[in-house]
Amino acid sequence: MADTDTKPRTKVKTKVERPRLHKVILLNDDYTPREFVITVLKAEFRMTEGQAHKVMITAHQRGACVVAVFTKDVAETKATRATDAGRARGYPLLFTTEPEE
C-alpha cells in the first residue's frame, strides 16, 4: 500500500477590508476672503459655486466644516494642496484631516 495523506484540505479566504476613510475639514479664519475660499473649494474639490458657498458659510458660522471624505492618502493630499494654495497668497487658510468614525 502507498502512503496516503489524510489531512483535510482547507481553503483560506483572505478578508479584504475597505480602507478607512478620512474627512477633509475646512477651519474658519477671519482673514481669508470668502471669494478665495470658494475658488479653492471649486478648484481642489471640484465643487460647484453653490456647493462651495454652502461649505464656506458653514465653516464661517460653526468654526469648521467637513468638505469631503476620501481615503487617507487622497484626503491628506487634497488638504495639503488646498492649504498651500492659501499660504501661497499669504492667507492663513487651513484644511485638516481626521479619520471618519
C-alpha positions in Angstrom: 0.0 0.0 0.0 1.1 3.5 -0.8 1.4 6.2 1.8 -1.6 8.5 1.5 -2.1 11.9 3.1 -5.3 12.0 5.1 -5.1 15.7 6.0 -8.3 17.5 5.1 -7.8 20.3 2.6 -8.9 23.7 3.8 -9.2 26.9 1.8 -8.0 30.1 3.4 -10.1 33.1 2.5 -8.4 36.4 2.9 -10.6 39.0 4.4 -10.4 42.2 2.4 -11.3 45.3 4.3 -12.2 48.7 2.9 -9.6 51.3 3.6 -10.5 53.7 6.4 -11.9 56.9 5.2 -10.7 60.4 6.4 -12.6 63.7 6.5 -11.2 66.8 5.0 -12.2 69.7 7.3 -12.1 73.4 6.5 -11.3 75.5 9.5 -12.6 79.1 9.7 -10.3 82.1 10.0 -11.2 85.8 10.0 -8.6 86.8 7.3 -9.0 84.7 4.2 -11.5 86.3 1.8 -14.7 84.3 1.2 -14.2 84.5 -2.6 -10.8 82.9 -2.3 -12.1 80.1 -0.1 -14.8 79.4 -2.7 -12.2 79.4 -5.5 -10.0 76.9 -3.7 -13.0 74.6 -2.9 -14.1 74.7 -6.6 -10.5 74.0 -7.8 -9.3 71.4 -5.4 -12.6 69.6 -4.5 -14.4 70.1 -7.8 -17.4 71.8 -6.2 -20.0 73.9 -7.9 -20.3 77.6 -6.9 -23.3 76.8 -4.8 -21.7 73.8 -3.0 -18.5 75.8 -2.3 -20.5 78.8 -1.0 -22.5 76.5 1.4 -19.4 74.8 2.8 -17.6 78.2 3.2 -20.7 79.7 5.1 -21.0 76.6 7.3 -17.3 76.8 8.3 -17.7 80.5 8.9 -20.8 80.1 11.2 -19.7 76.9 13.0 -15.9 77.3 13.0 -15.3 74.2 10.8 -17.0 72.2 8.1 -16.4 68.7 6.6 -15.6 69.4 3.0 -15.4 65.8 1.7 -14.4 62.2 2.6 -11.6 60.3 0.9 -9.1 57.5 1.6 -6.3 58.7 3.8 -3.8 59.5 1.1 -6.2 61.4 -1.1 -7.6 63.3 1.9 -4.1 64.4 3.1 -3.0 65.3 -0.4 -6.1 67.5 -1.1 -5.9 69.1 2.4 -2.3 70.0 1.9 -2.8 71.3 -1.6 -5.7 73.5 -0.5 -3.8 74.8 2.5 -0.8 75.5 0.3 -2.9 77.5 -2.1 -3.9 79.8 0.7 -0.3 80.1 2.0 0.9 81.0 -1.5 -1.3 84.0 -1.4 -0.4 84.9 2.2 -3.7 83.7 3.8 -4.0 81.5 7.0 -6.4 79.2 5.2 -6.3 75.7 6.8 -7.6 72.3 5.9 -7.1 69.3 8.2 -7.9 65.7 8.0 -9.2 63.2 10.6 -10.4 59.6 10.5 -14.1 59.1 10.0 -15.8 57.2 12.8 
